[in-house]
């Protein structure tokens, strides 16, 4: 298993959109995405810096994805 790269919030949101999530709304500096298929919400902080690997991993798990699935969606 390869190491999870540091990614920007824009890259995370784009990958989640490929996985079927839709941007629902933004509250302050957090973007809320929603999945219609399983009625699941994921919150991504919107900052001008890279997200840490730990935070990215928590976002991936809350979206119900594996690390490998997320890596494929980034490409």
C-alpha positions in Angstrom: 0.0 0.0 0.0 1.5 3.3 -1.1 1.6 6.3 1.2 -1.3 8.7 0.9 -0.3 11.9 -0.8 -1.0 15.4 0.5 -3.9 16.9 -1.5 -5.7 20.2 -1.7 -9.4 20.5 -0.8 -10.2 21.1 -4.5 -8.6 17.7 -5.4 -10.5 15.9 -2.6 -13.8 17.4 -3.7 -13.2 16.5 -7.4 -12.4 12.9 -6.4 -15.5 12.7 -4.3 -17.6 14.1 -7.1 -16.2 11.3 -9.3 -17.4 8.8 -6.6 -20.9 10.2 -6.9 -21.0 12.9 -4.3 -22.7 16.2 -5.0 -21.7 19.6 -3.4 -24.7 20.3 -1.2 -23.7 23.6 0.4 -20.9 25.5 2.0 -21.0 26.7 5.6 -18.1 29.1 6.4 -14.9 27.4 5.4 -16.4 23.9 5.1 -17.9 22.3 2.0 -20.6 19.7 2.6 -21.0 17.0 0.0 -23.9 14.6 -0.2 -24.4 11.2 -1.8 -27.8 10.5 -3.2 -27.3 6.8 -3.4 -26.8 6.1 0.3 -27.9 9.5 1.8 -24.4 10.1 3.2 -22.8 13.5 4.0 -19.1 14.3 4.0 -17.5 17.6 5.2 -14.3 18.9 3.6 -12.6 22.0 5.0 -11.9 24.6 2.4 -8.5 26.3 3.1 -5.7 27.6 1.0 -3.3 24.9 2.0 -2.9 21.1 1.6 -4.9 18.8 3.9 -3.0 16.6 6.2 -2.8 12.9 5.6 -4.7 12.0 8.7 -7.5 14.4 7.9 -7.6 13.1 4.3 -7.8 9.6 5.6 -10.7 10.5 7.9 -12.6 12.1 5.0 -12.0 9.0 2.8 -13.4 6.7 5.6 -16.4 8.9 6.2 -17.2 8.8 2.5 -17.1 5.0 2.7 -14.1 4.6 0.3 -10.9 2.7 0.7 -7.5 4.3 0.3 -7.0 2.5 -3.0 -10.3 3.6 -4.4 -9.5 7.2 -3.5 -6.1 7.0 -5.1 -7.7 5.8 -8.4 -10.3 8.7 -8.2 -7.4 11.2 -7.8 -6.0 10.3 -11.2 
